[in-house]
Structure formats: C-alpha cells, structure tokens
Amino acid sequence: MRDDRRRRDPAAYATSLTLDTRFGDMDVNGHLNNVAFARLFEETRVRFLRFGSGAPAGKKSPSSVVVGHVAIDYLAEGNYPAPVTVTLAIGRIGSSSFTVAMAAFQDGACIALCDSVLVHRDPETGPAPIPPALRERLEALRLRG
C-alpha cells in the first residue's frame, strides 16, 4: 500500500469525507495519535457502508459485511485542530471479500493510508459470495489510475 503512488493522490479515490479532529486525539507530543487515525478511517468506512455508495440499494441500513483485517501505514504527523479529509475507493474485489482503500489528508499532505478487508456474509451460514448488485456498486468505486 505504501509504495503505490496512486494511494497518495486524492483524485484516485471515488469519494471523500472531511472530519474534525478532537483535542483528545492528541498524543503527548501534540500530534494525532494512532487511535485517532483508526477512528477517522473507521468513521469514513462506516458512513460509506451504511449511508453511502456501499449501502444496500433502497435502504439505509448496515451492509452484511464484517471487518476481516485492517492495516494502517502512518506517513506523517497529523495535528489538532486541523480537519482531516479521508478518501475512499475499492482496491480489490474477491469472491467473498473486498478491500476498502483509504487515505487521510491534512493541509494537502497524505498523512496515512488504510486498507480494510471486508468479508460479505450470510447471517446464517457465514462468509458468502458477494452478490451481483453489491459487486456492481463496488466496481464503480474502484481506485483510479
């Protein structure tokens, strides 16, 4: 993720969300801490899945996916009180899982990257193939470039 040049370009992403930072997000050095980065990425991912392009068609409810893996690369220090813009695109689509690729930007600089692997599931049987309607929505949100 760190070596893919597209990941540091906001234009490569399908959507974005600007979030405020909080005083409690700072570490002892006055920079955004690792929990703050995780929160910013989580908030963006959840809003996308529940209310955005990744939400089930025709209703605004939780998608039937679970988080299988999250990886964050910290690239630069983030600062309070400046807002952070988190961009989001789909990096990979498999048979039953997909990767949400995100980047955090502050004052024009890419300060962190995040990949979240989400697994589609059937409530009764567990992991299940991604349905065609969801796959179509995900394809439209692929990382560009």
N, C-alpha and C positions, 0 to 999 in steps of 0.2 A: 504494500500500500504506500509506503513512504517513498518508494522510487518511481512511482507512476506520476509523471509530470501533470497529467490531467487533473489529478486529485487536488492540486493547489490552485486551480483555475475556477473561479466561481461560475463561469459561463459553461462549464462542463456538466453542471448539475441541473436537474429538472425543476427543482423548487427550492425555496429558502424560507427561513423564519428568523426574525430578529428578536432576541430575548434580552431582557435586562439582567445584569449581574447584581449580586447582593453583597452587602458588607460581610456577611457570614461566609461568603465564598472564598475569602482570602486566607492564605496560609500565613505563617509567622513572618515571611519576607514581604508580605503585602501583594502577593500575586494570586491569581485564581488557583485554587488547589485542585487535586485530581478528582475529588468528589464533585466539585463544581462542573468540571468538564463532563463527567459522566452524566450529571443531571441535565446539562444543556443538550447533550446528544439524546438522552432518553426522552426528554420533553418533545424534541423535534420528531423523533421516531413515533412516539405515541400519538401525537397530533396528526401525523401523516396517516397512520393506520386506522385511527378512529374517526377522523373528520375530513381527511384529505383524499388525494387520489388513490391511496391504498385501501380506503374503506370499502366495505361491501356495497355493491350497487343498490341504490334505492333505500338505503337505511344508514343511519349514523350510529353504528354500534361496534363493539370490538371485533376485529377480524379473528378468524380461527387460526391464529399463529402463536407460537411460543418462541422465546429467545433461546437459541441453542448456543451462541457464542458471541462475545463482544471483545473487540480489541481496539485499544486507543494508542495512537502514536502522538506524543507531546512534542511539538515542533518549536514553540516559542512561549514566552511568558504571556499570560493574559492579565489584564488589570481591571480593577474596580475603580470607578463606577461605569466604565465604558460598556455599551451593549455589545453582544456577540451575535453575529449572523451565522446561522448554521445552514449549510446547503445539504441537499439530499438527492440522491439518484439511486437507481438499482444497478449494482455492479455485476451480479451474476444471478442467473436463474437456473436452478436444477430441476429434478423431477418432483421433489417434495420440499425443497428449501430454496431460499433466495437470500442474497446479501444486499443489505442496505448500506450504501457507501455515503459517508457524511464528511464534511469538513467544517471547521469553525474558523471564522474570520473576525478579526478585530482591527479597526483602524486600517483596513485594506490588506492586512497581512494574514496569511494562513497560520494559525497557531496550534491546530491539532487536527488529526484525521481519525475517523472511527469506522470500523466495519462491524456490522451486526448481522449474524446469520439467523434468519427466522425460519422456523420449520412449520409448514402447514400441517394441521392436524384435524382428525375427525374426533369429536368428543368421546366417542365410544371405542374407537379402535386405535387411536394414537396417530403417529405420522401417516400422512396420506398424500397422494399426488396433488399438485397444485391444479385447481380447477381451471378450465379454459378461460372463463371470464376474468379471474384474477390474473392469470398469465398474460392476458391481453393488456390489462391495466399496467402490469409491471413492465412489459416490453416497451410501452410508450414512455416510460420514465428512465430508460437506460442512461448510464453515464455516457456523455458525448465525447467525441474526439478521437 
